[in-house]
Every structure is written in structure tokens, then in C-alpha cells.
């Protein structure tokens, strides 16, 4: 497929942290994707929470199935927009590699643990942790730490980053993947954007989790079709599904509504992005970086998508049954952290030895201490391993 001039060309990549000769049969971005798929962190995603904890059912989304759905949506849109499909797929597959067990509850707990343990700590950010995974924590190659991905994939992985952490990265990698976050502080310079492929992976993430959280919410019994009829985006396509198939009900009605809703959002992104690209007319990847975000919903779809997110936040993510489980998850993370800080030998791998070999590329020297090693170790855990470790160390099971 012919790429647009503003798409990322693997032959014009800004390269890897450590030089490697090109592969004879794969582009640089295809090689990134393959390295991500073969990584240990990617396999662990199958047992990491999306919304419902891993032990709560076999059919709920995990971080792995979510990442695959994001990759599918992003790749479909990229093909129509003539962006680089391989790059957008690599970013989508890697974007959650740094997530803790127990989803956002685990992330929030680990962030608080780090800051309480060491007030100078940079805390925990899952996007930054995903970058740490691919840059340092994977151990697959003899010549370097990490899996040595291209700049473009790494930039897409670092979707969000605090200004403080961005400055730490920038100090060791000038004009690198964190530059666009450090530029926020300079009023005279507009915020730099990542590539269109990175923008697309980010929006596909939003589309995917809104849709599959509806599915999982209804499957769990915490949401009903009647409740969802109060959401304009869902109601529009539920009515369309019933108009086309009046006999539909139950799960078939739910699935058809979600399918129509996903299709409408994909087509909306394609049309709105094409309009933005025609208006701004970027003549290359660098021009994209100096323009406002171009991969977008129409204003109408953006409003409806935001309303759906608010509904899910109020009725699913904050549902008493979900909050009960997330409170228990926070307790598991808190108690694991305290135990490992007190006795690093309880960690079952060489984590305690890594503190001498980790570099300050993504953190200041103060963070390359016991608490960061412990955070890396806990973040790498699956829900199942964290639960088993907690039970072993505490002598009780917290999840009933």
C-alpha cells in the first residue's frame, strides 16, 4: 500500500537506541511488532485486569484481548487513511505493557506506595512503565537491556507523561520521546504532537474500551440494556438494530448495537481526520508534530463518546461491587509493597539485584533504589500471581 507523505515511513525512522542492521524481510516497524508479541510482558497481559478481575470470569476482557481489539480497530482505520499499519499495530499492542495487576486500582495503589515510601519518588505512571518495560526490563538480548524498539514506536507507547518524568527522560535522551511533554511549559512553543499513527492508536484505545466495557458490564449483570438506553450513542444504534431486525433481544441485540456503534465511530474518525488533514495539509511527519492533533472524532461524536465515558464511570467503574474488588486489590498491592520493601528476598527473581544495573534514563538516581525495583516487580505481576503471592505472604486470601 502506498503511504501518504505524512505517514511514518520505516525507511525514514529516527532509529533505535542501539544500532541494528535492517532485517532482510521485515520493515523496522514490523520488527518492533514481532518483538512486542514475543515479549514476556505481552504474554502476561492475558492475566491482567481490564475492569473485572481475572478470576471473576473467563469471558471478560483482559489487557491482552483489549490490546488485540485496539490493534484491529487502529489497523483498519490506518489502512483507509494510508498511514503505516505496522507502526500503529505495534503501538496498540504495546500500549498497556506497563499496567499493574488489578487495573487502575493497582496503578493508583502502587503510585501512592512509591510516594509514601520516598517523597522524592517520581511515582508510578503506567505509560512510563510501558516504556521502561521495552527499554530496560525485558531481558531477551545479549547486547542491551530491553527490546530496542524504534523511536516512533516508543514515542507512541509514551502516550502520557508528567512534566517531571519527561524532563528526566529528556535529560538522558535530548529531543527524544519525551520532548513533546517538556515543551508544555514553554508558552511560546505549542505542544508537539506525536505521529498520526500514535494519535490513531490513542483514539482506537478509547473506542475499544468504551465498546467492550459495555459488553462486559452487561455480561456481569452490573449494567442493563434499559440503563444503556439513557446513553445517546447506545440508544441511536440500538434503535437502528431493532429497525433492521425487529425480533432482536438480549445478547444479540447488545452485540448488534455494539457492532453498529463501533462501525459508526470508525467511519466518523476516518471522515473527521480526512477533513482535518485536508484543512491543515501537513507535508510530512515533522509538519504533523507542529500542528494540533489531527486524528479525531467529529464534534458530535466526541460529545456522544464523552457522555458514554461518563455513564460508564458512574454506573460501572464506580459500581459498589467493582469498588469492593478494587479496594481489595489496593490492599493486596499495599501489603505486597510493604513486605518486599522490608524483605527484598521475598521477591522470587533477581529483582533485588537489578538496582545496580538500572540506568536513570526514565528516572532520577533517587528512584533507582529498593522502592523502584519493588514497583517494577509488582507491576510485572498478573492478577493471579499477585493474589497467590499475597496469600502466601499474608496467610489469608483477600478475594472470596
Beta strands, then each sheet from edge to edge (+ up, - down):
end
